[in-house]
Amino acid sequence: MLSIRDNELLTQVGPGMPMGQLMRYYWQPVCSVQDLAASPFRTKEVEILGEKLVVFRDRQGRLGLVEGHCSHRRASPTSTRGR
């Protein structure tokens, strides 16, 4: 049986956590192409490994993944749509 400390070491995957760091070395599925195509703005907010991210498709059709908040204003890129 694992100790509480060992259990936390193996199960916590947020930024800066040892298991989270290991998991970031591998590809992680974040959304399907169909989910992204269904969005009127070609964006989809996702959360994986404790991080809020935004998946997008640019005008050339390339896929991208960025942090969920603007580094300048800390606003969500999809929160101001339609205003």
C-alpha positions in Angstrom: 0.0 0.0 0.0 1.3 3.5 -0.9 1.8 6.2 1.6 -0.1 9.4 1.3 3.0 11.2 0.1 3.8 8.6 -2.6 0.1 8.5 -3.7 0.2 12.3 -4.1 3.5 12.1 -6.0 2.0 9.7 -8.5 -1.4 11.2 -9.0 -1.0 14.9 -9.0 -0.4 16.1 -12.6 -0.6 19.9 -12.4 2.1 22.3 -13.5 5.4 21.7 -11.5 4.4 18.3 -10.2 6.8 15.4 -10.9 4.1 13.2 -12.6 2.7 16.2 -14.4 6.2 17.0 -15.8 6.5 13.3 -16.9 3.1 13.4 -18.6 4.0 16.5 -20.6 6.7 14.6 -22.4 3.9 12.6 -24.2 1.2 13.5 -26.7 -2.2 14.0 -25.0 -5.5 14.1 -26.9 -7.3 17.3 -26.1 -10.3 17.4 -28.5 -11.6 16.0 -31.7 -11.4 17.8 -35.0 -15.2 17.5 -35.2 -15.6 19.4 -31.8 -13.4 22.2 -33.2 -15.2 22.3 -36.5 -18.5 22.7 -34.7 -17.3 25.9 -33.0 -18.4 29.1 -34.9 -15.0 30.7 -33.9 -12.8 27.7 -34.7 -11.7 27.6 -31.0 -12.4 25.3 -28.1 -11.5 25.7 -24.4 -10.0 22.5 -22.9 -8.5 21.6 -19.6 -5.8 19.0 -19.4 -3.2 18.1 -16.7 -4.6 21.0 -14.6 -4.1 23.7 -17.2 -6.7 25.6 -19.1 -5.9 25.9 -22.7 -7.5 26.9 -26.0 -7.4 24.8 -29.2 -7.8 26.7 -32.4 -7.5 26.4 -36.2 -5.9 29.4 -38.0 -6.9 30.8 -41.4 -4.5 28.5 -43.1 -6.1 25.5 -41.5 -3.3 24.7 -39.1 -4.1 23.5 -35.5 -2.7 25.3 -32.5 -2.9 25.2 -28.7 -2.3 28.2 -26.4 -2.6 29.1 -22.8 -6.2 29.8 -21.8 -5.5 33.3 -20.7 -3.9 36.2 -22.4 -0.5 36.9 -20.9 -1.1 40.7 -21.1 -4.6 41.0 -19.7 -5.2 37.6 -18.2 -8.5 37.4 -20.1 -9.8 34.3 -21.8 -9.5 34.5 -25.6 -13.0 33.1 -26.0 -14.7 35.2 -23.2 -15.1 38.3 -25.3 -16.6 36.7 -28.4 -19.9 38.1 -29.5 -19.6 41.4 -27.5 
